[in-house]
């Protein structure tokens, strides 16, 4: 069960990191800022950074736990 969660988290991280737009690409951020659908682009980016940080921490904790679990078997 933990291996499937760990695998899902790793795929989610890969997808989120590859789909993020670089900050210098203003095309989409201007659209988001002008329509107001997602709020301010800076607050959305800040929330996404917090989410990515939390997912990375969960990934590392699971990786260490699974590594220790395999070592003692």
PyMOL commands that set and color helices and strands:
alter all, ss='L'
color gray80, all
select helices_A, chain A and resi 2-19+26-35+41-71
alter helices_A, ss='H'
color red, helices_A
deselect
rebuild
show_as cartoon
